[in-house]
């Protein structure tokens, strides 16, 4: 599996709105994607609730893992984006 580590861009972190947008994109992609914070267990990025359990605030490093490089790039881009803007 490929992975990349990016910083959360949303000003309030990965709360309900950004988590929902990311989860929807993962479900639409149809391939497994996980997100993890340093020292934490990976969670299913297709679940907004699981994403919110990360407790990731703006600037938190999040590792995105996926077998599909295009999907990996898309989800990493969403994590970096300010989805609250």
ABEGO torsion letter per residue (X at the ends): XBBBBBBBABAAEBBAAAAAAAAAAAAAAGBBBBBBBBGBBBBBAABAAAAAAAGBBBGBBBBBBBABAAAAAAAAAAAABBAAX
